[in-house]
Amino acid sequence: MRRKRRSLHGEFKARVALAALRGDQTLNEVAANQELHSNQVSTWKKQMLLDRSHKLGLPEEINVSKGKKKNPKVRSLVDQSQRP
């Protein structure tokens, strides 16, 4: 029998994207740990870098993007996650 399609929340997608950006694990390791396909993790990572937070389903407070400008709140989350 087929597995039901999952509905993933924006916070989860952002957390996975940040884990991929952090760089302490490979993209494939992050995907395997979360039972996702590596292409999906790669897509979320690109969306985070290009500040397409609305596609990740993040709350409106974080979703302040205008075109391809970098969102300072998302950038600060990435910077915090990369600190040791």
N, C-alpha and C positions, 0 to 999 in steps of 0.2 A: 504494500500500500504506500502511496506517495506521502511524503512529509508535507505538512501544511506550510504555506508560505509565511515567513516571519515578517513582522512589522517592527522595524528598528527605529528607535527614537534618536533625535538629533544629538542629545548628550552622548549617547553611546557611539555614534558615528564620529563625533568630535574627539572623544577619548581615543578611539582606534586610530584616527588620523594623527593625533598628537603622539601616540606611541610609535607610529611609523616615522614621523618626523624626528623624533628623539634620536633615533639611530643606534640605540643599544641592542636592537634586534633587527634582523633582516625583515623585509616586507613579507616574505613567505612565512617567517616564524610568527609574526604578528597575526597574519591571516589564519594560520593553523591554530593558534591559541584561542582565537575567537570563533572558530569553525566558520570562516568566511573564505571566499575565493580571493586570491591575491589581486585580481583585476579590480574588485570592488574596493579593496583597501587603497589601491593605487589611485582610483578615481576620487575617493574621499580626501586623500592626501593632496591631490592636485587642486581640488575645490577649496581646501583650506588655504593653500598657498596663493591661489588666485582670488581669495576672499569671496567665494560664492557660498557664504554661510547660510543663505536662504535655501540653497539646495540641500544642505545638511540638515535642515529643519531646526536650526538653533532659534532661541527666543528672539523677539524683536529688539531687545536691548543690545544684543550682540550684532544684530543684523543691520548695520549702518552702511552697507556698501554702496558705492556710486561707481558704476563701470568696473574697471579693473584696479582701482586704488586698493591699497592694503588697509585692512581694518585694524586700527591700533589695538583694540581689545583682543582680537584674534592673535595679532603679532605678539602681544604681551603674554598670552597663554602659551604660545610656542616657546618664547624666550624663557619663561618660568619652567617649562617642562624639560628644557635642555640643560638647566643648571644641575650640577652634581648634588 
